Amino acid sequence: MQTSSDRRPWTFYVLAAVFAVYVLFLYGPMFCIFVLSFQGPQGGLVFPMRGRGIFWFVQLVTQADTGDMIGAITRSIPLALIVMVLTVAVSVSAGLAFREKFRGAGVLFYLVVASLVAPGYVLGIGIGLMFQVFGLSTDWWSSALGAQLSWTLPFGLLIMFAVFGRLSRSYEEAARDMGLTRTATLWLVILPIVLPGIIAVALFGFTLSYDEFARTLQTTGGTNTLPIEIWSMTQNVTSPSIYALGTLTTIFSFVIIGISLSAVALIQRRRTGRLA
């Protein structure tokens, strides 16, 4: 028999209802876009659906008024990969450096984190103006790269600071006692331990760059990245092809997240097996 002490409090049901509404508002629009993208040639932007098929996915490649989708993708993915590599390299290096006390560490930390509170659009305008002052042309691989790094690096640094803050120095001391050099200790001991955190930084760097709009809008010059191309499509495309593009980009993002989480789970499973 269930007693009064075993009953769940009313706050549990309130929080469950709030969470359900949150999930509905988060994934409901995404599900509607997914469904509406699989319409026939006579399909529109609202329900009810008119036919079924992959017609609008084909239109993304063959139809001229959908913009330069292929070009935008071939710019966004390499840019995201470059941002990811630089974010990981700088974040790991900074995490190692900040383990030691040095003069100006606090000022340097706040200067890096300050870019998080700066409005992205205003920061993008500033970077574009700076390139003009120095007589340089803005492009996705130069000015846009710097603008996106101002967004991804603070997240990477905060993650690596938390990871290295939990790393005990006893591992390094044990490696030194076994005769390992500093370089060998770094590659064989420290980096394997913090590898899940590095994967998290890489995921943040890639996804934040791949989806970034505000900081990129004023810094890509005459070429568009994928978020800007999607924004341009909303100005002149009134067909379900924009839903088809949203479906593809969402699936791609979930694949990247799934690969990253699977890699972390595999690392943890291997560690558990070794300890067992």
Backbone as CSV, one residue per row, in Angstrom:
resi,resn,N_x,N_y,N_z,CA_x,CA_y,CA_z,C_x,C_y,C_z
1,MET,0.853,-1.198,0.000,0.000,0.000,0.000,0.886,1.244,0.000
2,GLN,0.571,2.204,-0.855,1.388,3.399,-0.962,1.005,4.389,0.120
3,THR,1.980,4.801,0.888,1.753,5.756,1.962,1.942,7.174,1.436
4,SER,1.588,8.141,2.294,1.714,9.544,1.890,3.164,9.946,1.686
5,SER,4.069,9.282,2.423,5.486,9.620,2.289,6.071,9.119,0.975
6,ASP,5.403,8.091,0.368,5.892,7.535,-0.897,5.369,8.296,-2.106
7,ARG,4.382,9.130,-1.900,3.809,9.854,-3.018,4.753,10.966,-3.480
8,ARG,4.727,11.180,-4.767,5.569,12.243,-5.320,4.960,13.598,-5.005
9,PRO,5.785,14.599,-4.712,5.237,15.930,-4.409,4.648,16.574,-5.654
10,TRP,3.769,17.546,-5.438,3.097,18.214,-6.554,4.097,18.951,-7.439
11,THR,5.239,19.346,-6.867,6.248,20.045,-7.673,6.815,19.145,-8.770
12,PHE,6.827,17.819,-8.523,7.317,16.892,-9.545,6.463,16.970,-10.799
13,TYR,5.152,16.998,-10.629,4.250,17.035,-11.777,4.314,18.388,-12.487
14,VAL,4.525,19.446,-11.716,4.662,20.765,-12.329,5.918,20.819,-13.186
15,LEU,7.031,20.321,-12.638,8.277,20.318,-13.395,8.191,19.405,-14.610
16,ALA,7.513,18.279,-14.469,7.328,17.376,-15.613,6.519,18.043,-16.716
17,ALA,5.481,18.779,-16.331,4.671,19.484,-17.328,5.483,20.585,-18.013
18,VAL,6.289,21.326,-17.239,7.137,22.375,-17.828,8.131,21.771,-18.801
19,PHE,8.725,20.634,-18.420,9.686,19.980,-19.298,9.011,19.486,-20.576
20,ALA,7.794,18.957,-20.460,7.070,18.483,-21.641,6.774,19.638,-22.595
21,VAL,6.364,20.790,-22.054,6.103,21.961,-22.889,7.391,22.431,-23.549
22,TYR,8.490,22.386,-22.795,9.789,22.791,-23.352,10.185,21.895,-24.527
23,VAL,10.029,20.586,-24.350,10.372,19.645,-25.427,9.470,19.876,-26.630
24,LEU,8.187,20.170,-26.392,7.255,20.412,-27.484,7.660,21.646,-28.292
25,PHE,8.008,22.725,-27.606,8.402,23.945,-28.297,9.775,23.807,-28.948
26,LEU,10.619,22.932,-28.408,11.953,22.755,-28.968,11.932,21.906,-30.230
27,TYR,11.214,20.779,-30.173,11.241,19.832,-31.284,9.997,19.882,-32.162
28,GLY,8.932,20.548,-31.718,7.731,20.644,-32.523,7.966,21.350,-33.853
29,PRO,8.528,22.553,-33.861,8.801,23.218,-35.149,9.744,22.418,-36.041
30,MET,10.724,21.766,-35.425,11.651,20.954,-36.203,10.926,19.795,-36.878
31,PHE,10.003,19.179,-36.156,9.239,18.069,-36.729,8.341,18.557,-37.861
32,CYS,7.724,19.738,-37.696,6.872,20.285,-38.767,7.680,20.550,-40.028
33,ILE,8.890,21.116,-39.876,9.750,21.372,-41.029,10.130,20.061,-41.712
34,PHE,10.423,19.058,-40.901,10.795,17.757,-41.451,9.650,17.171,-42.272
35,VAL,8.434,17.253,-41.769,7.280,16.683,-42.475,6.993,17.458,-43.748
36,LEU,6.992,18.788,-43.677,6.638,19.617,-44.827,7.689,19.565,-45.935
37,SER,8.903,19.151,-45.615,9.941,19.075,-46.646,9.712,17.907,-47.599
38,PHE,8.923,16.910,-47.188,8.667,15.734,-48.033,7.321,15.880,-48.742
39,GLN,7.154,16.988,-49.446,5.937,17.226,-50.196,6.171,17.039,-51.692
40,GLY,5.064,16.992,-52.414,5.144,16.881,-53.859,5.399,18.231,-54.508
41,PRO,5.414,18.276,-55.849,5.705,19.519,-56.579,4.740,20.660,-56.267
42,GLN,3.520,20.353,-55.863,2.527,21.380,-55.578,2.508,21.783,-54.108
43,GLY,3.500,21.345,-53.368,3.529,21.610,-51.938,3.715,23.080,-51.614
44,GLY,3.235,23.474,-50.437,3.349,24.851,-49.977,4.101,24.938,-48.666
45,LEU,4.069,26.117,-48.051,4.815,26.363,-46.822,4.025,26.019,-45.569
46,VAL,2.753,25.662,-45.720,1.926,25.367,-44.551,1.169,24.061,-44.794
47,PHE,0.593,23.540,-43.726,-0.266,22.366,-43.844,-1.593,22.765,-44.482
48,PRO,-2.307,21.846,-45.140,-2.021,20.414,-45.256,-0.979,20.110,-46.337
49,MET,-0.404,18.917,-46.250,0.574,18.500,-47.240,-0.100,18.228,-48.583
50,ARG,0.648,18.495,-49.641,0.157,18.253,-51.007,1.101,17.274,-51.697
51,GLY,0.783,16.027,-51.580,1.639,15.000,-52.162,2.808,14.662,-51.266
52,ARG,3.554,13.653,-51.690,4.711,13.199,-50.926,5.847,12.853,-51.875
53,GLY,7.083,13.055,-51.415,8.244,12.737,-52.243,9.454,13.555,-51.817
54,ILE,10.507,13.440,-52.599,11.754,14.155,-52.309,12.002,15.236,-53.361
55,PHE,10.920,15.732,-53.959,11.033,16.701,-55.042,11.823,17.930,-54.614
56,TRP,11.569,18.446,-53.404,12.197,19.697,-52.981,13.650,19.505,-52.564
57,PHE,14.032,18.305,-52.229,15.452,18.030,-51.983,16.239,18.097,-53.291
58,VAL,15.632,17.559,-54.356,16.273,17.630,-55.673,16.362,19.074,-56.145
59,GLN,15.335,19.881,-55.826,15.316,21.269,-56.257,16.445,22.089,-55.643
60,LEU,16.939,21.677,-54.470,18.035,22.408,-53.845,19.263,22.441,-54.742
61,VAL,19.477,21.396,-55.505,20.656,21.297,-56.360,20.378,21.799,-57.767
62,THR,19.164,21.553,-58.258,18.880,21.837,-59.668,18.219,23.182,-59.906
63,GLN,17.575,23.769,-58.892,16.831,25.003,-59.101,17.734,26.210,-58.865
64,ALA,17.701,27.163,-59.767,18.608,28.309,-59.701,18.228,29.292,-58.596
65,ASP,16.921,29.450,-58.303,16.514,30.480,-57.345,16.721,30.084,-55.893
66,THR,17.249,28.911,-55.648,17.557,28.520,-54.276,18.942,28.987,-53.852
67,GLY,19.675,29.642,-54.736,20.963,30.186,-54.355,22.102,29.204,-54.578
68,ASP,23.260,29.610,-54.106,24.470,28.813,-54.276,24.645,27.885,-53.077
69,MET,23.796,26.856,-52.991,23.843,25.955,-51.853,25.144,25.156,-51.798
70,ILE,25.546,24.617,-52.936,26.755,23.799,-52.960,27.974,24.635,-52.579
71,GLY,28.060,25.856,-53.125,29.176,26.729,-52.774,29.178,27.098,-51.307
72,ALA,27.997,27.372,-50.735,27.907,27.728,-49.321,28.343,26.560,-48.433
73,ILE,27.949,25.351,-48.810,28.333,24.176,-48.025,29.831,23.925,-48.104
74,THR,30.398,24.076,-49.316,31.839,23.848,-49.478,32.675,24.929,-48.799
75,ARG,32.052,26.023,-48.404,32.764,27.029,-47.612,32.535,26.821,-46.120
76,SER,31.315,26.473,-45.743,30.991,26.365,-44.316,31.698,25.192,-43.654
77,ILE,31.735,24.035,-44.317,32.348,22.861,-43.692,33.862,23.023,-43.529
78,PRO,34.618,23.451,-44.566,36.055,23.694,-44.325,36.306,24.761,-43.273
79,LEU,35.486,25.826,-43.266,35.651,26.866,-42.252,35.408,26.306,-40.861
80,ALA,34.376,25.484,-40.710,34.084,24.887,-39.411,35.210,23.949,-38.969
81,LEU,35.797,23.214,-39.910,36.904,22.324,-39.560,38.135,23.110,-39.126
82,ILE,38.432,24.211,-39.818,39.577,25.044,-39.435,39.350,25.651,-38.055
83,VAL,38.142,26.171,-37.829,37.815,26.739,-36.522,37.917,25.676,-35.434
84,MET,37.464,24.476,-35.726,37.524,23.388,-34.755,38.967,23.080,-34.371
85,VAL,39.844,22.936,-35.360,41.246,22.605,-35.087,41.919,23.722,-34.282
86,LEU,41.719,24.966,-34.685,42.341,26.081,-33.972,41.778,26.223,-32.560
87,THR,40.477,26.008,-32.409,39.873,26.104,-31.078,40.434,25.046,-30.143
88,VAL,40.573,23.824,-30.642,41.144,22.752,-29.816,42.590,23.055,-29.464
89,ALA,43.385,23.468,-30.443,44.809,23.718,-30.196,45.003,24.846,-29.190
90,VAL,44.307,25.954,-29.371,44.469,27.094,-28.468,43.900,26.786,-27.085
91,SER,42.768,26.113,-27.027,42.133,25.821,-25.735,42.973,24.864,-24.910
92,VAL,43.494,23.815,-25.538,44.340,22.870,-24.806,45.626,23.555,-24.340
93,SER,46.222,24.348,-25.211,47.446,25.056,-24.832,47.185,26.025,-23.679
94,ALA,46.079,26.763,-23.765,45.744,27.696,-22.691,45.412,26.962,-21.399
95,GLY,44.721,25.825,-21.512,44.425,25.048,-20.319,45.681,24.572,-19.614
96,LEU,46.663,24.143,-20.381,47.945,23.744,-19.793,48.674,24.928,-19.183
97,ALA,48.631,26.077,-19.877,49.348,27.256,-19.390,48.747,27.794,-18.104
98,PHE,47.421,27.801,-18.018,46.759,28.374,-16.848,46.820,27.462,-15.629
99,ARG,47.379,26.283,-15.787,47.602,25.440,-14.602,48.708,26.024,-13.730
100,GLU,49.562,26.816,-14.332,50.630,27.496,-13.606,50.249,28.969,-13.423
101,LYS,50.678,29.546,-12.333,50.407,30.953,-12.076,51.439,31.814,-12.805
102,PHE,50.946,32.802,-13.524,51.844,33.737,-14.187,51.206,35.119,-14.171
103,ARG,52.049,36.127,-14.325,51.588,37.501,-14.238,50.663,37.835,-15.414
104,GLY,49.549,38.452,-15.104,48.588,38.855,-16.129,47.592,37.773,-16.511
105,ALA,47.589,36.652,-15.788,46.678,35.558,-16.139,45.218,35.982,-16.011
106,GLY,44.902,36.718,-14.932,43.525,37.146,-14.735,43.053,38.105,-15.808
107,VAL,43.896,39.077,-16.151,43.535,40.042,-17.195,43.339,39.334,-18.530
108,LEU,44.242,38.405,-18.847,44.143,37.668,-20.103,42.865,36.843,-20.153
109,PHE,42.515,36.236,-19.032,41.291,35.422,-18.993,40.060,36.278,-19.257
110,TYR,39.965,37.422,-18.602,38.785,38.264,-18.771,38.727,38.894,-20.160
111,LEU,39.881,39.149,-20.772,39.885,39.670,-22.134,39.320,38.650,-23.118
112,VAL,39.649,37.377,-22.883,39.138,36.323,-23.770,37.643,36.127,-23.578
113,VAL,37.214,36.091,-22.332,35.802,35.836,-22.039,34.931,37.038,-22.398
114,ALA,35.537,38.236,-22.476,34.751,39.442,-22.774,34.055,39.358,-24.114
115,SER,34.613,38.585,-25.055,33.977,38.477,-26.371,32.641,37.759,-26.303
116,LEU,32.376,37.040,-25.216,31.085,36.374,-25.072,29.959,37.367,-24.832
117,VAL,30.268,38.471,-24.143,29.225,39.441,-23.810,29.097,40.524,-24.876
118,ALA,30.059,40.598,-25.794,29.982,41.588,-26.863,28.941,41.139,-27.889
119,PRO,28.056,42.032,-28.338,27.065,41.648,-29.366,27.755,41.137,-30.619
120,GLY,27.342,39.972,-31.091,28.016,39.349,-32.226,27.964,40.184,-33.480
121,TYR,26.820,40.812,-33.742,26.688,41.609,-34.959,27.618,42.820,-34.921
122,VAL,27.688,43.485,-33.753,28.564,44.653,-33.613,30.029,44.236,-33.735
123,LEU,30.371,43.087,-33.146,31.743,42.600,-33.252,32.097,42.291,-34.702
124,GLY,31.162,41.711,-35.457,31.413,41.436,-36.871,31.633,42.714,-37.662
125,ILE,30.837,43.757,-37.362,31.024,45.041,-38.041,32.412,45.607,-37.728
126,GLY,32.824,45.499,-36.462,34.141,46.008,-36.082,35.270,45.300,-36.806
127,ILE,35.167,43.991,-36.937,36.210,43.243,-37.643,36.226,43.620,-39.122
128,GLY,35.033,43.766,-39.719,34.980,44.193,-41.115,35.594,45.562,-41.324
129,LEU,35.317,46.512,-40.415,35.902,47.845,-40.522,37.414,47.810,-40.333
130,MET,37.884,46.970,-39.433,39.321,46.865,-39.209,40.040,46.369,-40.459
131,PHE,39.448,45.413,-41.146,40.046,44.921,-42.382,40.064,46.020,-43.447
132,GLN,39.031,46.836,-43.490,39.014,47.937,-44.439,40.073,48.976,-44.122
133,VAL,40.279,49.265,-42.845,41.293,50.242,-42.450,42.682,49.799,-42.899
134,PHE,42.959,48.511,-42.790,44.266,47.993,-43.184,44.330,47.624,-44.674
135,GLY,43.279,47.922,-45.410,43.274,47.666,-46.839,43.182,46.202,-47.209
136,LEU,42.594,45.393,-46.342,42.456,43.959,-46.593,41.022,43.643,-46.989
137,SER,40.859,42.664,-47.824,39.522,42.256,-48.256,38.973,41.201,-47.305
138,THR,37.698,41.323,-47.001,37.055,40.346,-46.124,36.704,39.099,-46.912
139,ASP,36.870,37.954,-46.284,36.555,36.679,-46.926,36.293,35.646,-45.841
140,TRP,35.736,34.498,-46.247,35.344,33.472,-45.269,36.549,32.844,-44.599
141,TRP,37.708,32.794,-45.257,38.873,32.132,-44.693,39.780,33.081,-43.902
142,SER,39.463,34.357,-43.842,40.303,35.319,-43.138,39.505,36.059,-42.065
143,SER,38.743,37.058,-42.455,37.993,37.849,-41.485,36.899,37.033,-40.811
144,ALA,36.176,36.215,-41.577,35.134,35.378,-40.974,35.736,34.356,-40.014
145,LEU,36.910,33.862,-40.346,37.595,32.917,-39.453,37.912,33.578,-38.119
146,GLY,38.464,34.797,-38.162,38.755,35.504,-36.919,37.514,35.828,-36.119
147,ALA,36.434,36.221,-36.821,35.197,36.541,-36.126,34.620,35.321,-35.419
148,GLN,34.680,34.167,-36.065,34.138,32.967,-35.443,35.012,32.471,-34.294
149,LEU,36.310,32.654,-34.403,37.188,32.265,-33.299,36.912,33.099,-32.047
150,SER,36.502,34.342,-32.229,36.151,35.168,-31.067,34.928,34.627,-30.343
151,TRP,34.175,33.749,-30.997,32.980,33.139,-30.417,33.275,31.748,-29.861
152,THR,34.098,30.971,-30.552,34.341,29.586,-30.139,35.431,29.460,-29.079
153,LEU,36.442,30.321,-29.132,37.560,30.181,-28.189,37.135,30.333,-26.724
154,PRO,36.302,31.315,-26.358,35.900,31.391,-24.951,35.223,30.119,-24.448
155,PHE,34.362,29.509,-25.263,33.727,28.258,-24.848,34.773,27.154,-24.679
156,GLY,35.695,27.069,-25.638,36.744,26.060,-25.531,37.603,26.252,-24.305
157,LEU,37.953,27.501,-24.014,38.788,27.771,-22.842,38.065,27.403,-21.550
158,LEU,36.798,27.765,-21.432,36.049,27.457,-20.216,35.942,25.949,-20.001
159,ILE,35.741,25.205,-21.084,35.653,23.750,-20.961,36.995,23.168,-20.521
160,MET,38.081,23.599,-21.158,39.392,23.040,-20.824,39.840,23.471,-19.437
161,PHE,39.465,24.669,-18.992,39.794,25.074,-17.625,39.121,24.143,-16.618
162,ALA,37.865,23.789,-16.892,37.156,22.862,-16.005,37.785,21.477,-16.042
163,VAL,38.184,21.021,-17.239,38.783,19.685,-17.369,40.127,19.625,-16.650
164,PHE,40.991,20.598,-16.912,42.313,20.591,-16.277,42.219,20.895,-14.784
165,GLY,41.161,21.596,-14.360,40.993,21.854,-12.936,40.716,20.587,-12.150
166,ARG,40.149,19.568,-12.809,39.857,18.292,-12.142,40.978,17.267,-12.326
167,LEU,42.001,17.623,-13.109,43.093,16.690,-13.373,44.116,16.744,-12.242
168,SER,44.282,15.632,-11.572,45.230,15.570,-10.462,46.662,15.559,-10.981
169,ARG,47.521,16.297,-10.320,48.933,16.329,-10.702,49.664,15.041,-10.325
170,SER,49.017,14.164,-9.586,49.659,12.909,-9.204,49.968,12.040,-10.414
171,TYR,49.145,12.164,-11.480,49.418,11.394,-12.697,50.746,11.837,-13.326
172,GLU,50.976,13.133,-13.358,52.225,13.632,-13.924,53.407,13.247,-13.047
173,GLU,53.215,13.323,-11.746,54.302,12.954,-10.840,54.653,11.482,-10.979
174,ALA,53.626,10.637,-11.139,53.902,9.207,-11.318,54.630,8.959,-12.638
175,ALA,54.236,9.692,-13.689,54.920,9.542,-14.975,56.375,9.989,-14.887
176,ARG,56.637,11.066,-14.163,58.018,11.537,-13.993,58.836,10.510,-13.213
177,ASP,58.224,9.918,-12.195,58.939,8.901,-11.408,59.315,7.695,-12.265
178,MET,58.537,7.439,-13.311,58.831,6.328,-14.209,59.825,6.705,-15.306
179,GLY,60.294,7.958,-15.281,61.319,8.372,-16.221,60.820,9.035,-17.482
180,LEU,59.532,9.355,-17.573,59.011,9.996,-18.765,59.400,11.470,-18.783
181,THR,59.673,11.982,-19.971,59.965,13.402,-20.138,58.666,14.195,-20.124
182,ARG,58.783,15.536,-20.148,57.595,16.384,-20.166,56.758,16.120,-21.418
183,THR,57.439,15.991,-22.563,56.710,15.753,-23.809,56.003,14.406,-23.789
184,ALA,56.714,13.379,-23.324,56.108,12.048,-23.257,54.950,12.025,-22.264
185,THR,55.090,12.743,-21.155,54.007,12.807,-20.179,52.778,13.470,-20.774
186,LEU,53.014,14.509,-21.568,51.898,15.205,-22.202,51.149,14.287,-23.164
187,TRP,51.881,13.589,-24.041,51.254,12.786,-25.084,50.737,11.442,-24.586
188,LEU,51.398,10.871,-23.592,51.029,9.522,-23.156,50.159,9.500,-21.904
189,VAL,50.128,10.592,-21.161,49.382,10.598,-19.903,48.287,11.659,-19.894
190,ILE,48.672,12.924,-20.070,47.724,14.018,-19.892,46.653,14.031,-20.985
191,LEU,47.086,14.053,-22.246,46.115,14.163,-23.335,45.142,12.982,-23.392
192,PRO,45.589,11.731,-23.191,44.597,10.647,-23.170,43.560,10.784,-22.060
193,ILE,43.967,11.341,-20.914,43.023,11.502,-19.814,41.981,12.570,-20.139
194,VAL,42.412,13.668,-20.744,41.493,14.779,-21.028,40.867,14.676,-22.419
195,LEU,41.035,13.520,-23.085,40.527,13.371,-24.446,39.020,13.605,-24.563
196,PRO,38.175,13.133,-23.633,36.738,13.457,-23.742,36.473,14.963,-23.733
197,GLY,37.226,15.693,-22.921,37.071,17.144,-22.920,37.509,17.764,-24.227
198,ILE,38.571,17.228,-24.831,39.021,17.722,-26.131,37.957,17.478,-27.199
199,ILE,37.322,16.319,-27.147,36.241,16.027,-28.103,35.084,17.005,-27.905
200,ALA,34.787,17.335,-26.651,33.717,18.304,-26.382,34.065,19.675,-26.956
201,VAL,35.314,20.093,-26.799,35.747,21.381,-27.369,35.655,21.342,-28.887
202,ALA,36.076,20.235,-29.492,35.987,20.098,-30.950,34.540,20.177,-31.412
203,LEU,33.632,19.531,-30.678,32.212,19.577,-31.040,31.673,20.999,-30.948
204,PHE,32.015,21.701,-29.870,31.578,23.079,-29.732,32.138,23.934,-30.858
205,GLY,33.431,23.785,-31.142,34.046,24.596,-32.178,33.408,24.385,-33.532
206,PHE,33.149,23.132,-33.890,32.569,22.837,-35.204,31.135,23.333,-35.305
207,THR,30.308,22.991,-34.326,28.889,23.334,-34.417,28.654,24.839,-34.291
208,LEU,29.407,25.509,-33.414,29.233,26.953,-33.282,29.648,27.676,-34.558
209,SER,30.708,27.203,-35.201,31.132,27.806,-36.458,30.145,27.496,-37.576
210,TYR,29.708,26.265,-37.648,28.804,25.823,-38.719,27.475,26.577,-38.680
211,ASP,27.030,26.959,-37.479,25.738,27.624,-37.315,25.846,29.137,-37.141
212,GLU,27.052,29.682,-37.084,27.204,31.102,-36.736,26.695,32.013,-37.854
213,PHE,25.933,33.023,-37.454,25.358,33.964,-38.422,25.777,35.412,-38.150
214,ALA,25.564,35.880,-36.915,25.734,37.302,-36.622,27.158,37.776,-36.884
215,ARG,28.150,37.045,-36.366,29.540,37.467,-36.529,30.042,37.266,-37.960
216,THR,29.382,36.409,-38.719,29.844,36.088,-40.067,29.224,36.993,-41.118
217,LEU,28.074,37.578,-40.810,27.323,38.319,-41.815,28.136,39.467,-42.411
218,GLN,28.890,40.178,-41.575,29.639,41.340,-42.044,31.095,41.038,-42.368
219,THR,31.482,39.772,-42.335,32.906,39.445,-42.495,33.200,38.452,-43.607
220,THR,32.192,37.972,-44.320,32.451,36.984,-45.367,32.715,37.605,-46.726
221,GLY,32.568,38.904,-46.851,32.799,39.535,-48.146,31.704,39.184,-49.141
222,GLY,32.112,38.849,-50.374,31.145,38.541,-51.421,30.685,37.108,-51.445
223,THR,31.184,36.268,-50.550,30.789,34.859,-50.503,30.007,34.581,-49.234
224,ASN,29.056,33.683,-49.318,28.197,33.363,-48.187,28.540,32.009,-47.600
225,THR,28.424,31.923,-46.285,28.434,30.623,-45.634,26.998,30.097,-45.608
226,LEU,26.827,28.883,-45.141,25.498,28.249,-45.204,24.439,29.007,-44.401
227,PRO,24.695,29.440,-43.150,23.646,30.189,-42.435,23.233,31.463,-43.157
228,ILE,24.182,32.169,-43.762,23.842,33.389,-44.485,23.063,33.054,-45.750
229,GLU,23.431,31.948,-46.406,22.706,31.533,-47.606,21.272,31.151,-47.265
230,ILE,21.082,30.496,-46.120,19.716,30.155,-45.688,18.923,31.424,-45.407
231,TRP,19.556,32.384,-44.756,18.887,33.663,-44.486,18.507,34.357,-45.788
232,SER,19.393,34.300,-46.782,19.084,34.893,-48.086,17.907,34.181,-48.738
233,MET,17.825,32.854,-48.553,16.705,32.107,-49.125,15.380,32.547,-48.540
234,THR,15.362,32.921,-47.263,14.107,33.339,-46.637,13.587,34.642,-47.220
235,GLN,14.453,35.393,-47.917,14.035,36.659,-48.492,13.351,36.499,-49.844
236,ASN,13.685,35.390,-50.567,13.137,35.283,-51.927,12.599,33.905,-52.281
237,VAL,12.788,32.914,-51.437,12.302,31.562,-51.740,11.035,31.306,-50.938
238,THR,9.955,30.984,-51.615,8.675,30.722,-50.950,8.183,29.328,-51.311
239,SER,9.066,28.354,-51.186,8.711,26.975,-51.504,9.276,26.064,-50.417
240,PRO,8.812,24.822,-50.339,9.318,23.890,-49.328,10.800,23.532,-49.486
241,SER,11.473,24.058,-50.494,12.904,23.769,-50.633,13.692,24.287,-49.432
242,ILE,13.213,25.372,-48.825,13.888,25.877,-47.638,13.702,24.917,-46.461
243,TYR,12.551,24.228,-46.415,12.342,23.204,-45.394,13.252,21.998,-45.642
244,ALA,13.424,21.654,-46.915,14.305,20.542,-47.252,15.731,20.844,-46.816
245,LEU,16.168,22.072,-47.020,17.514,22.454,-46.579,17.623,22.395,-45.068
246,GLY,16.584,22.868,-44.371,16.595,22.796,-42.916,16.659,21.367,-42.410
247,THR,15.957,20.458,-43.098,15.995,19.041,-42.717,17.396,18.462,-42.887
248,LEU,18.041,18.762,-44.006,19.386,18.236,-44.267,20.398,18.763,-43.265
249,THR,20.351,20.064,-42.992,21.316,20.633,-42.042,21.084,20.112,-40.626
250,THR,19.819,19.891,-40.261,19.530,19.346,-38.931,20.040,17.918,-38.799
251,ILE,19.809,17.113,-39.823,20.309,15.733,-39.801,21.826,15.713,-39.712
252,PHE,22.474,16.590,-40.474,23.936,16.663,-40.439,24.430,17.027,-39.040
253,SER,23.765,17.984,-38.390,24.170,18.382,-37.040,24.009,17.234,-36.049
254,PHE,22.893,16.499,-36.161,22.677,15.371,-35.262,23.701,14.255,-35.511
255,VAL,24.103,14.067,-36.762,25.129,13.061,-37.058,26.445,13.432,-36.401
256,ILE,26.840,14.703,-36.497,28.086,15.154,-35.876,28.024,14.984,-34.362
257,ILE,26.900,15.356,-33.762,26.753,15.196,-32.313,26.788,13.723,-31.931
258,GLY,26.128,12.875,-32.719,26.126,11.438,-32.435,27.517,10.833,-32.520
259,ILE,28.295,11.231,-33.520,29.663,10.723,-33.656,30.502,11.138,-32.450
260,SER,30.364,12.390,-32.025,31.146,12.876,-30.889,30.776,12.148,-29.603
261,LEU,29.478,11.996,-29.346,29.052,11.303,-28.130,29.452,9.832,-28.160
262,SER,29.399,9.219,-29.332,29.819,7.825,-29.454,31.306,7.674,-29.175
263,ALA,32.093,8.638,-29.636,33.538,8.590,-29.375,33.821,8.706,-27.881
264,VAL,33.119,9.605,-27.203,33.311,9.742,-25.752,32.888,8.469,-25.030
265,ALA,31.742,7.889,-25.424,31.276,6.654,-24.793,32.253,5.512,-25.023
266,LEU,32.847,5.435,-26.224,33.818,4.387,-26.511,35.062,4.539,-25.659
267,ILE,35.509,5.771,-25.489,36.688,6.023,-24.644,36.407,5.611,-23.204
268,GLN,35.248,5.979,-22.685,34.902,5.631,-21.313,34.779,4.110,-21.157
269,ARG,34.233,3.423,-22.164,34.073,1.976,-22.072,35.439,1.290,-22.044
270,ARG,36.360,1.771,-22.868,37.707,1.208,-22.868,38.411,1.417,-21.540
271,ARG,38.221,2.572,-20.964,38.838,2.836,-19.667,38.251,1.944,-18.590
272,THR,36.918,1.764,-18.630,36.280,0.890,-17.664,36.763,-0.542,-17.821
273,GLY,36.950,-0.998,-19.082,37.440,-2.354,-19.331,38.856,-2.547,-18.816
274,ARG,39.699,-1.526,-18.981,41.068,-1.633,-18.487,41.125,-1.699,-16.966
275,LEU,40.258,-0.879,-16.329,40.237,-0.898,-14.868,39.705,-2.234,-14.346
276,ALA,38.742,-2.811,-15.091,38.190,-4.098,-14.655,39.223,-5.207,-14.784
